[in-house]
Amino acid sequence: MLRVFREKKFFPACRIGRFNQILLGITIISSLAKDRIDKSLALIKLFNNSQYFHKVDLK
């Protein structure tokens, strides 16, 4: 795993983009699991509201 992080800078950004998104998702999920329930629920509500407004703007 350390070798992957060391060699990551040699790859183009388009190749490491998806990998970084997956790592970011795992980090967010793990931090939500460790956090309090009310904080995670507030973040989930915020995320759902941003998704809703994004859909409204697309219409």
Biopython code that builds the backbone (N, CA, C, O; Angstrom):
import numpy as np
from Bio.PDB.StructureBuilder import StructureBuilder

atoms = [
    (1, "MET", "N", (0.829, -1.199, 0.000)),
    (1, "MET", "CA", (0.000, 0.000, 0.000)),
    (1, "MET", "C", (0.868, 1.256, 0.000)),
    (1, "MET", "O", (0.528, 2.241, -0.655)),
    (2, "LEU", "N", (1.967, 1.230, 0.718)),
    (2, "LEU", "CA", (2.840, 2.402, 0.725)),
    (2, "LEU", "C", (3.443, 2.636, -0.650)),
    (2, "LEU", "O", (3.654, 3.777, -1.059)),
    (3, "ARG", "N", (3.722, 1.538, -1.365)),
    (3, "ARG", "CA", (4.292, 1.689, -2.701)),
    (3, "ARG", "C", (3.293, 2.363, -3.640)),
    (3, "ARG", "O", (3.671, 3.150, -4.508)),
    (4, "VAL", "N", (2.019, 2.044, -3.453)),
    (4, "VAL", "CA", (0.989, 2.680, -4.280)),
    (4, "VAL", "C", (0.995, 4.187, -4.056)),
    (4, "VAL", "O", (0.923, 4.959, -5.013)),
    (5, "PHE", "N", (1.081, 4.606, -2.798)),
    (5, "PHE", "CA", (1.075, 6.042, -2.515)),
    (5, "PHE", "C", (2.356, 6.701, -3.023)),
    (5, "PHE", "O", (2.330, 7.859, -3.442)),
    (6, "ARG", "N", (3.473, 5.977, -2.990)),
    (6, "ARG", "CA", (4.718, 6.559, -3.473)),
    (6, "ARG", "C", (4.700, 6.702, -4.993)),
    (6, "ARG", "O", (5.202, 7.687, -5.534)),
    (7, "GLU", "N", (4.115, 5.711, -5.685)),
    (7, "GLU", "CA", (4.113, 5.752, -7.146)),
    (7, "GLU", "C", (2.941, 6.545, -7.701)),
    (7, "GLU", "O", (2.844, 6.736, -8.913)),
    (8, "LYS", "N", (2.056, 7.007, -6.838)),
    (8, "LYS", "CA", (0.840, 7.669, -7.309)),
    (8, "LYS", "C", (1.162, 8.956, -8.065)),
    (8, "LYS", "O", (0.459, 9.314, -9.010)),
    (9, "LYS", "N", (2.213, 9.645, -7.655)),
    (9, "LYS", "CA", (2.512, 10.932, -8.289)),
    (9, "LYS", "C", (3.028, 10.768, -9.711)),
    (9, "LYS", "O", (3.060, 11.739, -10.467)),
    (10, "PHE", "N", (3.436, 9.553, -10.092)),
    (10, "PHE", "CA", (3.931, 9.341, -11.447)),
    (10, "PHE", "C", (2.803, 9.075, -12.442)),
    (10, "PHE", "O", (3.023, 9.124, -13.652)),
    (11, "PHE", "N", (1.604, 8.795, -11.945)),
    (11, "PHE", "CA", (0.484, 8.523, -12.834)),
    (11, "PHE", "C", (-0.218, 9.831, -13.188)),
    (11, "PHE", "O", (-0.157, 10.792, -12.420)),
    (12, "PRO", "N", (-0.873, 9.875, -14.326)),
    (12, "PRO", "CA", (-1.666, 11.071, -14.668)),
    (12, "PRO", "C", (-2.816, 11.255, -13.689)),
    (12, "PRO", "O", (-3.237, 10.313, -13.018)),
    (13, "ALA", "N", (-3.309, 12.466, -13.619)),
    (13, "ALA", "CA", (-4.370, 12.766, -12.655)),
    (13, "ALA", "C", (-5.648, 12.004, -12.981)),
    (13, "ALA", "O", (-6.415, 11.671, -12.078)),
    (14, "CYS", "N", (-5.890, 11.721, -14.278)),
    (14, "CYS", "CA", (-7.125, 11.032, -14.637)),
    (14, "CYS", "C", (-7.114, 9.598, -14.116)),
    (14, "CYS", "O", (-8.177, 9.033, -13.859)),
    (15, "ARG", "N", (-5.938, 9.000, -13.956)),
    (15, "ARG", "CA", (-5.891, 7.618, -13.479)),
    (15, "ARG", "C", (-6.063, 7.535, -11.974)),
    (15, "ARG", "O", (-6.628, 6.560, -11.476)),
    (16, "ILE", "N", (-5.591, 8.533, -11.233)),
    (16, "ILE", "CA", (-5.692, 8.470, -9.771)),
    (16, "ILE", "C", (-6.947, 9.163, -9.266)),
    (16, "ILE", "O", (-7.213, 9.154, -8.064)),
    (17, "GLY", "N", (-7.729, 9.769, -10.168)),
    (17, "GLY", "CA", (-8.921, 10.483, -9.728)),
    (17, "GLY", "C", (-9.931, 9.567, -9.067)),
    (17, "GLY", "O", (-10.433, 9.856, -7.981)),
    (18, "ARG", "N", (-10.232, 8.435, -9.745)),
    (18, "ARG", "CA", (-11.210, 7.501, -9.191)),
    (18, "ARG", "C", (-10.696, 6.895, -7.884)),
    (18, "ARG", "O", (-11.460, 6.719, -6.936)),
    (19, "PHE", "N", (-9.403, 6.579, -7.836)),
    (19, "PHE", "CA", (-8.828, 6.003, -6.618)),
    (19, "PHE", "C", (-8.930, 6.981, -5.455)),
    (19, "PHE", "O", (-9.231, 6.586, -4.329)),
    (20, "ASN", "N", (-8.681, 8.257, -5.729)),
    (20, "ASN", "CA", (-8.785, 9.268, -4.672)),
    (20, "ASN", "C", (-10.228, 9.438, -4.218)),
    (20, "ASN", "O", (-10.484, 9.653, -3.033)),
    (21, "GLN", "N", (-11.179, 9.344, -5.158)),
    (21, "GLN", "CA", (-12.584, 9.460, -4.774)),
    (21, "GLN", "C", (-12.998, 8.311, -3.868)),
    (21, "GLN", "O", (-13.739, 8.506, -2.905)),
    (22, "ILE", "N", (-12.510, 7.095, -4.186)),
    (22, "ILE", "CA", (-12.845, 5.942, -3.352)),
    (22, "ILE", "C", (-12.240, 6.113, -1.960)),
    (22, "ILE", "O", (-12.897, 5.839, -0.956)),
    (23, "LEU", "N", (-10.978, 6.568, -1.902)),
    (23, "LEU", "CA", (-10.337, 6.795, -0.600)),
    (23, "LEU", "C", (-11.085, 7.861, 0.193)),
    (23, "LEU", "O", (-11.258, 7.730, 1.405)),
    (24, "LEU", "N", (-11.530, 8.919, -0.491)),
    (24, "LEU", "CA", (-12.263, 9.986, 0.193)),
    (24, "LEU", "C", (-13.581, 9.464, 0.749)),
    (24, "LEU", "O", (-13.968, 9.802, 1.868)),
    (25, "GLY", "N", (-14.276, 8.628, -0.048)),
    (25, "GLY", "CA", (-15.529, 8.051, 0.431)),
    (25, "GLY", "C", (-15.320, 7.165, 1.646)),
    (25, "GLY", "O", (-16.102, 7.212, 2.595)),
    (26, "ILE", "N", (-14.259, 6.351, 1.619)),
    (26, "ILE", "CA", (-13.966, 5.479, 2.760)),
    (26, "ILE", "C", (-13.634, 6.315, 3.990)),
    (26, "ILE", "O", (-14.054, 5.993, 5.101)),
    (27, "THR", "N", (-12.877, 7.394, 3.785)),
    (27, "THR", "CA", (-12.513, 8.256, 4.912)),
    (27, "THR", "C", (-13.744, 8.920, 5.517)),
    (27, "THR", "O", (-13.878, 8.998, 6.738)),
    (28, "ILE", "N", (-14.645, 9.400, 4.656)),
    (28, "ILE", "CA", (-15.856, 10.064, 5.155)),
    (28, "ILE", "C", (-16.730, 9.073, 5.912)),
    (28, "ILE", "O", (-17.256, 9.390, 6.979)),
    (29, "ILE", "N", (-16.885, 7.857, 5.351)),
    (29, "ILE", "CA", (-17.738, 6.860, 6.004)),
    (29, "ILE", "C", (-17.157, 6.459, 7.351)),
    (29, "ILE", "O", (-17.888, 6.334, 8.334)),
    (30, "SER", "N", (-15.838, 6.255, 7.402)),
    (30, "SER", "CA", (-15.226, 5.842, 8.669)),
    (30, "SER", "C", (-15.306, 6.959, 9.704)),
    (30, "SER", "O", (-15.514, 6.693, 10.888)),
    (31, "SER", "N", (-15.143, 8.208, 9.267)),
    (31, "SER", "CA", (-15.239, 9.317, 10.218)),
    (31, "SER", "C", (-16.672, 9.480, 10.711)),
    (31, "SER", "O", (-16.894, 9.833, 11.869)),
    (32, "LEU", "N", (-17.647, 9.224, 9.834)),
    (32, "LEU", "CA", (-19.042, 9.288, 10.272)),
    (32, "LEU", "C", (-19.343, 8.173, 11.266)),
    (32, "LEU", "O", (-20.096, 8.378, 12.218)),
    (33, "ALA", "N", (-18.758, 6.991, 11.053)),
    (33, "ALA", "CA", (-19.020, 5.880, 11.962)),
    (33, "ALA", "C", (-18.437, 6.160, 13.343)),
    (33, "ALA", "O", (-19.006, 5.745, 14.353)),
    (34, "LYS", "N", (-17.300, 6.864, 13.391)),
    (34, "LYS", "CA", (-16.685, 7.169, 14.682)),
    (34, "LYS", "C", (-17.343, 8.373, 15.351)),
    (34, "LYS", "O", (-17.237, 8.546, 16.565)),
    (35, "ASP", "N", (-18.015, 9.195, 14.567)),
    (35, "ASP", "CA", (-18.576, 10.427, 15.116)),
    (35, "ASP", "C", (-19.880, 10.145, 15.857)),
    (35, "ASP", "O", (-20.376, 9.018, 15.844)),
    (36, "ARG", "N", (-20.429, 11.166, 16.497)),
    (36, "ARG", "CA", (-21.713, 11.023, 17.171)),
    (36, "ARG", "C", (-22.817, 10.866, 16.137)),
    (36, "ARG", "O", (-22.666, 11.244, 14.975)),
    (37, "ILE", "N", (-23.930, 10.301, 16.587)),
    (37, "ILE", "CA", (-25.016, 10.016, 15.646)),
    (37, "ILE", "C", (-25.662, 11.316, 15.173)),
    (37, "ILE", "O", (-26.015, 11.438, 14.000)),
    (38, "ASP", "N", (-25.818, 12.283, 16.071)),
    (38, "ASP", "CA", (-26.500, 13.522, 15.676)),
    (38, "ASP", "C", (-25.668, 14.308, 14.669)),
    (38, "ASP", "O", (-26.218, 14.930, 13.760)),
    (39, "LYS", "N", (-24.343, 14.283, 14.826)),
    (39, "LYS", "CA", (-23.502, 14.988, 13.857)),
    (39, "LYS", "C", (-23.574, 14.320, 12.494)),
    (39, "LYS", "O", (-23.673, 14.999, 11.472)),
    (40, "SER", "N", (-23.524, 12.987, 12.472)),
    (40, "SER", "CA", (-23.572, 12.284, 11.193)),
    (40, "SER", "C", (-24.933, 12.476, 10.530)),
    (40, "SER", "O", (-25.021, 12.607, 9.309)),
    (41, "LEU", "N", (-25.994, 12.492, 11.339)),
    (41, "LEU", "CA", (-27.316, 12.726, 10.763)),
    (41, "LEU", "C", (-27.410, 14.128, 10.180)),
    (41, "LEU", "O", (-28.031, 14.328, 9.136)),
    (42, "ALA", "N", (-26.792, 15.109, 10.853)),
    (42, "ALA", "CA", (-26.807, 16.472, 10.329)),
    (42, "ALA", "C", (-26.043, 16.544, 9.006)),
    (42, "ALA", "O", (-26.472, 17.221, 8.072)),
    (43, "LEU", "N", (-24.906, 15.840, 8.931)),
    (43, "LEU", "CA", (-24.144, 15.842, 7.682)),
    (43, "LEU", "C", (-24.913, 15.142, 6.574)),
    (43, "LEU", "O", (-24.880, 15.577, 5.423)),
    (44, "ILE", "N", (-25.616, 14.043, 6.920)),
    (44, "ILE", "CA", (-26.394, 13.335, 5.901)),
    (44, "ILE", "C", (-27.531, 14.226, 5.409)),
    (44, "ILE", "O", (-27.825, 14.258, 4.214)),
    (45, "LYS", "N", (-28.174, 14.955, 6.334)),
    (45, "LYS", "CA", (-29.235, 15.876, 5.917)),
    (45, "LYS", "C", (-28.679, 16.972, 5.014)),
    (45, "LYS", "O", (-29.302, 17.343, 4.019)),
    (46, "LEU", "N", (-27.505, 17.486, 5.365)),
    (46, "LEU", "CA", (-26.884, 18.519, 4.541)),
    (46, "LEU", "C", (-26.578, 17.978, 3.152)),
    (46, "LEU", "O", (-26.801, 18.657, 2.149)),
    (47, "PHE", "N", (-26.062, 16.739, 3.097)),
    (47, "PHE", "CA", (-25.747, 16.129, 1.802)),
    (47, "PHE", "C", (-27.018, 15.925, 0.991)),
    (47, "PHE", "O", (-27.031, 16.192, -0.210)),
    (48, "ASN", "N", (-28.093, 15.453, 1.633)),
    (48, "ASN", "CA", (-29.347, 15.229, 0.921)),
    (48, "ASN", "C", (-29.921, 16.549, 0.418)),
    (48, "ASN", "O", (-30.464, 16.603, -0.686)),
    (49, "ASN", "N", (-29.810, 17.609, 1.209)),
    (49, "ASN", "CA", (-30.307, 18.905, 0.765)),
    (49, "ASN", "C", (-29.517, 19.420, -0.431)),
    (49, "ASN", "O", (-30.096, 19.986, -1.358)),
    (50, "SER", "N", (-28.199, 19.227, -0.418)),
    (50, "SER", "CA", (-27.398, 19.690, -1.545)),
    (50, "SER", "C", (-27.742, 18.893, -2.795)),
    (50, "SER", "O", (-27.775, 19.451, -3.891)),
    (51, "GLN", "N", (-28.000, 17.582, -2.647)),
    (51, "GLN", "CA", (-28.406, 16.776, -3.791)),
    (51, "GLN", "C", (-29.757, 17.267, -4.316)),
    (51, "GLN", "O", (-29.961, 17.346, -5.527)),
    (52, "TYR", "N", (-30.678, 17.598, -3.404)),
    (52, "TYR", "CA", (-32.006, 18.041, -3.813)),
    (52, "TYR", "C", (-31.928, 19.359, -4.573)),
    (52, "TYR", "O", (-32.561, 19.515, -5.617)),
    (53, "PHE", "N", (-31.154, 20.305, -4.053)),
    (53, "PHE", "CA", (-31.037, 21.590, -4.733)),
    (53, "PHE", "C", (-30.330, 21.435, -6.071)),
    (53, "PHE", "O", (-30.623, 22.162, -7.020)),
    (54, "HIS", "N", (-29.403, 20.492, -6.149)),
    (54, "HIS", "CA", (-28.719, 20.256, -7.420)),
    (54, "HIS", "C", (-29.710, 19.742, -8.461)),
    (54, "HIS", "O", (-29.663, 20.145, -9.623)),
    (55, "LYS", "N", (-30.610, 18.849, -8.039)),
    (55, "LYS", "CA", (-31.617, 18.338, -8.969)),
    (55, "LYS", "C", (-32.571, 19.444, -9.392)),
    (55, "LYS", "O", (-32.993, 19.498, -10.547)),
    (56, "VAL", "N", (-32.914, 20.334, -8.449)),
    (56, "VAL", "CA", (-33.816, 21.431, -8.790)),
    (56, "VAL", "C", (-33.147, 22.367, -9.798)),
    (56, "VAL", "O", (-33.799, 22.841, -10.728)),
    (57, "ASP", "N", (-31.851, 22.635, -9.621)),
    (57, "ASP", "CA", (-31.157, 23.517, -10.553)),
    (57, "ASP", "C", (-31.058, 22.900, -11.939)),
    (57, "ASP", "O", (-31.045, 23.621, -12.936)),
    (58, "LEU", "N", (-30.987, 21.556, -12.015)),
    (58, "LEU", "CA", (-30.882, 20.909, -13.324)),
    (58, "LEU", "C", (-32.182, 21.028, -14.100)),
    (58, "LEU", "O", (-32.169, 21.043, -15.331)),
    (59, "LYS", "N", (-33.321, 21.116, -13.386)),
    (59, "LYS", "CA", (-34.589, 21.303, -14.085)),
    (59, "LYS", "C", (-34.662, 22.732, -14.571)),
    (59, "LYS", "O", (-35.651, 23.123, -15.193)),
]
sb = StructureBuilder()
sb.init_structure("model")
sb.init_model(0)
sb.init_chain("A")
sb.init_seg("    ")
for serial, (resi, resn, name, xyz) in enumerate(atoms, 1):
    if name == "N":
        sb.init_residue(resn, " ", resi, " ")
    sb.init_atom(name, np.array(xyz, "f"), 0.0, 1.0, " ", f" {name:<3s}", serial, name[0])
structure = sb.get_structure()
